[in-house]
Amino acid sequence: HLGFSVIGDDDEHKQWMNFHWCLPNDFDGRMLRLFDLGNRIEDQVVENIRDSKEATGVSIASHGKDGNQIRASTLGGHFAGSCDGWLRGVLPEPDQEEVILLEVKSANDKRWKELEKLGDYELWSETYRWQIHGYMGVFGLTKCMVVVVNKNNSEIYSEVIDYNESVWERAKEKAERIICSDAPPKDTRRSEKDWRMKSEPDLYKDIYYGRRLPESVNCRNCKNIKPLTTSNGATWYCSRSNRAIPFEEQKLGCKDHLWIPELVNADHMPERSTEDSVAYRVGIIDFYNSTSEVSGEYHYSS
């Protein structure tokens, strides 16, 4: 799915590419340990609130009946995320019974001190800002309590934030634009000189800038499949086979896979394309991306 946690990023091209499983996302051991530490800190904060003798009258819900975190979704389930919990009893009277959102983050000492100096969670991170207003919007909540833990010394920053409907509306519009687009929005791509791109591996940058095709041939980057926003369950429908494709099957693709034309670094020629072959030109050479049953000179399967 397209996550509530990333919708505030200004790089719609990256979001579209990730939604269509085009970019490599292999993390090294250090990053995986950092993700795991963040999850553990979230669980610890929830347990601290639940077990605190000082938090008299405060109740917390962090998981549903299925044992999973409370999940939010819209646009057919394609725009979704899991929040850290709901709180009751945090606000002063007369609003003590109001349910509010809980969002927990962790940060290294440098980032945490930046937040402490700012004293404003929303100014500290635009991405985090969009995330909390997304959860509040979809759940119909009016306030959020954010808790940020310093990973170096366990200091805590907390703040209660009022819901901003305009942020939620912008998030929905952006999510729908990304989910329903047939092609990556190249005009939002970051410059190669952008500091955020300099640390990315060469393979990532080559795919991101369209210099080479994605490594993975799967249903999400095939031109015949579309996400349905009018049904539930984050459904992807294949027009070639006339059926919804299950999640595990989407990873594998099939012998009839045809690349989304905008991913191919060549001039697309729709007037010479058919259901089984997509025509392209590079210089004076014409070639075709074809299904496995089509053969011939300059015909290539995905």
N, C-alpha and C positions, 0 to 999 in steps of 0.2 A: 504494500500500500504506500501511498504518499503520506508521510507522517506529519502529525501536528508539530512534532519536535523540529522539523526542518523547514516548514512552510515560510518562516520568517527570513530565511536565507534569500539574498537578492539575486542569486544565480539560478534563474528558471531553466536555463539550458542544462545545468547539472541535475536539477531535480527531475526534468523530463527524461534524461539519459538513465538515471538511476531507476526511475519508475518502469522503464522499458528494459531493465537488466542489460545495459550496454557497457557500463563502466566497471572496471575491476574493483573489487572491494575486499581484497585480502589484507587483513591487519596482522602486524607482527605481534609477537608475544607480549611486548611491553604495552601496546595499545589494548590488547585483550585483557591484560591484568588491570589496566586503568578503568576499563568499562566495568569489570567485575567489582572493583573497589567502589565505584560509584553506586552500583546496585546494592552493595552491602551497606553503604552509608545510608541510602534511602530506607532500607529495612530497619537499620538501627534507630533512625529518627522516629519511624512509625512505632517501634517497640518502646522507645523512650516516652513518647506521648501516651501510649496505652498503659504503661506501667507506673507512670509518675504519680506519686502521692500528692504532689503539689497541684496537679491539674485536676482539681476537684470539679466534677460536673462536665468535664470534657470527654466526649466520645469520638471514636474514629472508626471509619470503615475504609479498608485498604484493598479488599479482595471481594469478588463476587462469590456466589454459591458454587461455582465451578472451580474455585481455588485460584483463579487467575486475577490479575490486577483489573480494576474497573476500566472498561474499555469504552471509548467514544468513537463514533464513526458517522459519516454522512456521505453523500454522493455515491450511493450504492455500496458503501463499505470501502471505497477506494481511498478516501481521505479519512485517516483513522489514527488512533494512538491510545496509550494506556496511561492513566493519571496515577499519582501516588496515593491519593485518598481523598475522603471527605471528612470534614470536622464539624462537630456541633458543640456549642458551649464555650466557644472562644471569644465571641463578641460580648461587649457589655450589654446590660439591660437597656432597652427592651428587646434587643435583637439576639438574646442569648441562645434561643432555640433555632436560629437560622443556620442552615447547612451551608458551609463554604468549602471551596476547593483547597486542597493541600498540595503544594509542589515543593519537592526537595531537590536541591542541587548540591554538588560539592565543587570546590575550587582549590587550586594551589594557593600558597601564601600571597604571591604577588597579585593574582586576580582577586582574591578575597579582600585584600587591602584596598584595591581600586574600588570595589563595591562599598566597603565601609566608608571610604572618603566621599564617594558620590552620595551615598544614602538614598539611592533610587535604583531599584532593581530593573525597572523598565529602561532607564538610560544606560544601565550597565550592559545589557544584551538585548538587541532587537529581536533576535531569534527566540530567546526565552520569553520576551514580551508577547510575541504573536502566539506562542504555545499556550500560555495561561489563559489568554482571552479566547482562544479556540475552545479550550475545555469548558470555560465558564459559559461560552455561548451555546455549545451543544447540550450542556447539562441544565441550562437555565439558571445558573448561579450568579449572584451579584457581587461576590467578593472572593478573594483568594489569599491565603496565607502562604508566603514563600519562606522557606528555610534554607539557608546556604551554609554549609559546613566547611570550615577551613581544614583541608586534608593534612596540613602540617601540624596543627596544634588543637584541633577539634573545637575551636571557637565557632560561635554561631551568630549569623546575621538573620534577622527575621523582619518581615514587613507584611502588612495587610493592604491589598491593592483592590480598588474598585473596578468593576467590569466596564470595559469600553466597547460598546457595540460596533463602533466604526472599524476597529481593528479586526473584529470577527467577520464583518461583512467583506472587508478587503481580503482576508484570508480565504474565505469561501470562493470569492471571485477568482483569485489567483489559482487556487486548487482546481477549480473547474476548468480554467484555461489550460493548465498543464495536463490534466487527465484527459480532456477531450481533444487535444491537439494531435493531428496526425503526423506532425514533424517537430523536431527539436527547435526551439526558438533561438536561432543562432545569434540574433542581435543582442541577446543578454549574456553572451559568453564573456568571460573575463579575459583580459589581456594576458599574454604570456609573461609580461613584466610584472603582473600583480604578485605581491608577496605570497599570496595564498596558493599560487600555482607553482612557485619555484621549488617547493618541497615535494611536489607530486612526482612519481616515477615517470620515466619517458613513455612507457606503455600507456599509462593513464592519459597523459597529455596528447599523445598521438590519436587516441580514440576520441577524446574530448573535442579536439580541434578538427576531427574528420579526416585525418591523414591516413587512417587505417580503419578497417572494420572491427567491431567488437570481437573479442575472443570467443564468446559464447554464442552459439547458434541456438536460439530458443524462441518460443512462441511470442514472447513480449516484443521482440524486435523484428517480427514478421509482418508484412504489410496486410495480411489477411485477417488479423485479429484486432478486436477493439474492446475496450473496457465499457461495460454497461453501467450507467449511473442511475438507471431507472428501476433496477432490481436490487435485491439484497445479496450479501455474501461476496462482494468484490468479484463479480463475474466477468470473465473474459470470453468473448464469443468469436468463434472462427467462422468467417463467411464461406470459406472453401468447403469445410466439412459440415457446415450448418449445425453446429453444436457448441455448447459451453465446454471449455477445456479445463479439467481439474488442475489444481495448483501443481502437483507433482509432475503431471504430464507437460505443463507449460515449460518446465525446466529443460525438457529433452528436445523440444521441437519435433519436426517430422521431415520426411523426405521431400515434402512439397513446400518447404520453407522458402520464402522469397524476401529478401531484405527490404525494409522500409527504404524507399528510394533516396530519401534525404541523408541516409547514412552512408551511401556509396559516393566515393570521391570521383564523380564523373557526371557528365551532363545526361540527365534523364530524358528519354524520348518516349513520352506516353503514346504518341501517335503510331509508334511501331511496336508497342508492347501488347501482349495478349494475357489471358488468364494464367498461362503457364510459363511465360517468359517476359522479363522486364528488360527493355532495351536501353543501352547507355552508349555514350560516345566520349572518347578521350582523344583529342587531336583528330586524326583521320581514321582512327580505329573504332569500329562498332563492335560491341559485345553484348552478351545477354546473361542475365541471372535467371536460370531456368530450374524448373522442378526436375527431379531425378529421372523422370521418364522422357524428358526432352534431351536429345543429343544433337551434336553437330559442331562445326567449327565455330569457335568463339562463344560457345554455350557453356556456362559454368554453374554448377549447383552451389548453393550457399556453403 
